[in-house]
Amino acid sequence: MSAYKIVLTAGFAMFSMFFGSGNLVFPLLIGFQSLSHHSYAILGLLVTAVCVPFLGLLGIIQFQGNRDSYFSSLGKFTAFALVLLMLTLMGPFGVMPRCITVAFGGLAVLTPGMPFWVFSLGFCLLLAALIWQRNKIVSIIGLFLTPFKLGSIILLIIFGLWYGPDVMPATQTSTHAFWLGISQGYQTMDLIAAFFFATTIYEYLQLRLKEAGQLNPSVPQLFRWGLSASLVGAFLLSVVYVGFTLLGAKYAVYLDNIPPESMLVEIAKHALGAYAMPVVAFTLAISCLATATVLATLVVDFLQQDISRNRLSRPQSIAITLALTFGMSLLGFKTICQFLGTILEWIYPLLVVYAVIQIARKSFRAGLVVS
């Protein structure tokens, strides 16, 4: 496989892993709230939802994809507690229940009479079936979903921006719009996701370099390849974020009484017509299911292997994880985001500073070795 193809494949993989439920909602919400100051909001969003996550991903790559080594300077207990907190927020107390609410927000327009608790219970049962045993279901979902998802998103952005109404004037300052983009970018939680997804990217790059004849690729070499792939993934995410933020600003007049998790389907109705709503709703729901499946697998493995030391079986770990997820989902999208936002405002800046320090330390040591 050529270097060009390896970098592109890894870049698209990064995009697919990072683009989950929050990424389908918060750019639209930012555009809706910032209106004519959307360019300032986009700038803030790109800082915390694109630059910062890839900073964390490159940091883990420098540590050979080893998350434990990356956090080891914090001490064993602190590192374990931090990983537990991050998985808890990504799992049953944060992103997983939010996935359920966003999926319901998309499908609710097609099944308006369904109670949320019934949908949430069915979602959790389906999730349990997908992760009951380690198999290729997640890969199959990703393989068929990614082209379908990207196609739907690009189509919606192009037609939505072409036919969308003029953007209304903003009522807040440009500075407020910038900080809105910063704070909402935290909610994507992609920096935290990067700490767990980076190992997969590192192993992929290492394998492909070995297949290309480099039997023992160096860490600096893998870092350079990771940086190139990150630029591809960051570009794709940036394009979608800019497009979605502009859609939220243009169609704000139609979104006054629409909950954030249903905004994408509402925009699709006005941009593409009612016949496009099922396609967008399906894309939204399956995207959330794929994200929740990956996260549930991470949490279940951590609960079974690291916390219980295999005293809990896999089915028991799945039951505990999904029971907590179901209960948390009943709080609703808004309450979950408020809960996450309070914690992320404190932990995110600290994780950013730590990522910068770790990259600087590794780069400095590598420079000493070379010299």
N, C-alpha and C positions, 0 to 999 in steps of 0.2 A: 504494500500500500504506500502511495507517495506521501511525502510530508504534507503537501497541500491538502490531500484528502483526509489525513489523520487530524490535522488542525481543524478542518471544517466539521468533521464528524464529532470531535470533542466539543467544539463550540456549540453545535446544535444540541448536543446532549446537555450541556450546561443550561441552555435556554429552556429545554423541556423540564429539567429538574427544578429550576428556580420559578418557572411560571406556573403558579398554583392558584388557589382560590382567592387569596388577598390581592394578587396581581390583576385579577379580573374585576376587582371592585374599587380599590382605592384610587387608581388614576382617574376613573370616572368621577368619583366623589370629589377629588381635588379640582378637576375642571369645573364641576358644578358649583363649587364654593368660591373659586377664584375668578371665574368669568373672564373679563378682558385682561386681567393680570395673570392669565394662565402661563405665560412664558416664564415669569418669576417662580411660579409654583412648580413648573416642569424642572427648572434648574435645581430647586431644593429636592425634588423627588429623585432626580438622577444621582444626586450626591449620596443619599442614604439607601436607595433601592437598587443602584447599579454599581457605583464606585466602591462603596463600603463592602458589599457582599463579596465582590471579586478580590478585594484586599484580603479578606479572611480566607478565601479559597487558595490564593497564592501563598499565604502564610502556611497553611497546612501542607501544601505541596513542598515547600522548603523543608518541612520536617518529614519528608518521605511518606506523606499521607497518614502519618501516625498522630491521631488526635491526642492520645495520652502524653506523648512526648511534647506536643505543642503546648499543653497546659501544665506540664510538669513543674515549671518554675514557680507555680502558685502553691506547691505543696500537695501531697497526695490527698489529704482530706478536702482541702478547698477545691482542688480540681474535680474530685468526684462530686462534690456538692454542686459545683457550677454546671457540670454535665447533666446531673439529675434535674436541676432547675430548667435548663434549656430544653431537655427532652420533655419535661412536664408541660412547658409552655407550648412546644410544638405538638405535643400529643394530646392527652385527654382533657387538659385544662385550657387549651388555647386553639391551636390551628385545626385540629381534627373536628371538634364541635363546630368551629366556624365554617369548615368545609360543608358540614351538613346543612347549616342555615343558608349558605350561598347556593348549594344545589337545590334546596327547597325553594329559594327565591326565584330561581330560573324556571323550575317546573311547576310552580304554583299557578302560573298563568294558564297552564294546560290542564291542571287538575285543581281548580279553585276550591273544591269541597273537601279536600283531604286534610284531616287534622295534622298539625305538625308532628305531634308525638308519634303518630302512626308511621309517618315518613321517616322520622329519625330512627325508630326501632327497626324498620325495614332496611335502612341504610347500614346500620350497625350489624345486622345479621348478614347482609351481603358482604360487608367488610370482613366479618369473621370467616365466611366461606373462602374469601380470596387469600387470606393469610393463614388458614388452618394448617397448611403444609407449605413448605418451601417448594415453589414450582415456577413455571414460566408465565404465569398469568399477568404479572406486572409488566413483564417485557412485551407480552402480546398487546396489552392495553396501550403501552407507550408506542409500539411499532405502528399500530393502526390509528391511534388517536392523534399523534403529532402532526401528520400531514393534514388530517381533517380539521384539527384545531387551528393550525396556522392558516389554512385556506379560508376558513370561516372568519377568522379575525381580520385577515387582510382584506377580504371582500367587504366586511362591515366597515372597516376604517375608510377604504376608498370611496364607497358609495355614500357612507355617512357624512364624510367631509365634503363631498361634491354637492350633495343635495341639502346639507344642513343649513339652518337659518343663521343669520348674523349673530355674533356673540354679543350679549348684553354687557353694558358697562359695569365694572366692579364697584362694590360699595365699601371695600376695605382697601388698605394701602398695599403697595407692591411688596413692602417688607413683610407684612402679615401673610401675603400669598406665598412668599419664599419660605417662611417658617412653617406654613401649613404643609408645603411639599416635604420639608424636612421631617416633620412629626409623623405625617401619614406614611412616609417611606419606611419609618421604623416598623409600622404595622405589617409590612410584607414579611418581616422576620427572616429575610433572605441571608443576612449575615450569620445568624444562628444556623440556618439550614446549610450554609457553606461549610461549617465545621464538620458536618456529618456527610455531605455529598462529596467533599474533596477527595476522600479516600478512593472512591470509585473512579474519579477522573485520573488520579495519580496512577492507579493500577492499569487503567486503559492505556495511558501514554507509555508506561513502562513496557507493557506487553507489545504494543505496536513498534516501539523502538527496537526491541529484541527481534521481532519478526523482520525488521528492516536490516538486520545484521549487526546491530550494536548490542552485544550480549550483556554488557554491564554499563548502561547509561548513567552518567553522573547526575547528581542532584541539580547543579546549575543548568545542565542541559535540559532536564525535565522541567525545571522552572521556566526556561525560555519557551519551551513548547507549550507549557501551561499558560504562560502570558499571552502567546499568540492565540491560543484557543479562547482565552478569556476575552480578548478583544472582539472575537467573533460573537461570542455569547452576549457580551455587553452591548454590542451594536444592535443585535436583534431585540434585546430587551428594551433598549432606548427607543428604537423605532416604535415598538408597540406602546410603550408608556406615553410617548409624545402623541401618538394617534389617539389613544384612549382619553388622555387629558383634554385634547381638543374636542373630542366627541362629547365629553361631559360638559364643556363650556358651551358648545354650539346648541346642544339639546337641553340646556338647563331649564328652558321655558316649559318643557314637558315633564320635568322630574321633581317638581315641587313636593308632591305628596307620595313619591315613590321611594320605598326603602332602598338603601344602598345595594343590597344583594339582588334586587330586581331591576336595577338601572340598565344593565346591558340588554336585557330582553326588551325593555321599553324603548330603548334607542333603536334596536333592530326593527321593531314594529313600525316606527316612523321613517326609518331610513330605507328599509328593504320591503316593507309591507308585512301584513299579518302572516303570510305563508312562510316567511323566513323565521318566524318566532320559534317554531318547534326545533329547527336546526340549531339555532343559537342556544336554546334552552338545553338541548341534548348535549351540545358541546360544553356548556357550563357545568352540567351535572357530572358528566364523565370526567372532565378535568378535575373536579373536586374529588371524585371517587379515586382517581389515580393518585392524587396527592395524598389523600387520607390513607391509602393502601401502603404507600412507601413509609409514611410516618408511623403508622400502626406497627409495621414490621420492626422498625427501629426501637420503638418503645417496648414492645413485647420481648424482643431479644434482650434488651437492657434489664427489664424487670426479672426475666427468668435467669439470666446468666450472671449479671453483675450485682443485683440487689438480693435475690433469693438464693443465689449460688446453686441453682438447679433444684432447690427444694420445691419450687412450684413447677408444675408441668406446663407445657406450652398451651394446652387448652385452658388451664386455670389462669395463666398470664393473659391470654386473649380475653377471657371473660371479665377479669378485673379491669383491664384497659378499656374495653368497650362499654362496660357498665358506667364507669366514670365519664366517658365521652358522652354517652346518652344523657346522663343527668346534667352535665354541663351544657349540652346543646339546648336544653329546655329553657335556659336563661335568655336565649335570643341573641341575634347578631350584635345589637347595640351594646348590651351588657358585657358580652364577651370581649368586644373591642375596648370598652372602657377599662375592664380588668387588665387586659394585656397592655394597654397604653400606659397605665400607671407604673407598671413594672419596667416596661421597655424604656421609658424616659430616663430611668436610672441605670439600667444594665447596658443599654446599647452604647452610650458614649464610652463607658469603661472598656467594653469589648473592642471598640474601635481603637482606643489608645493602646490596648494590649496588642492588637494586631500590628499596629505600626511599630511598636517596640520590638516585637518578635522578628518581624521582617528586617528591621534595621540591624538587630543583633546578628542574625544569620548572615546577612549580606556583609557585615563588617568582618565576621570570622572567616567567611569565604575569601574576602579580599586579603586577609592576613595569610591565609594558606597559599593563595596564588602567588603573593609577593615573596 
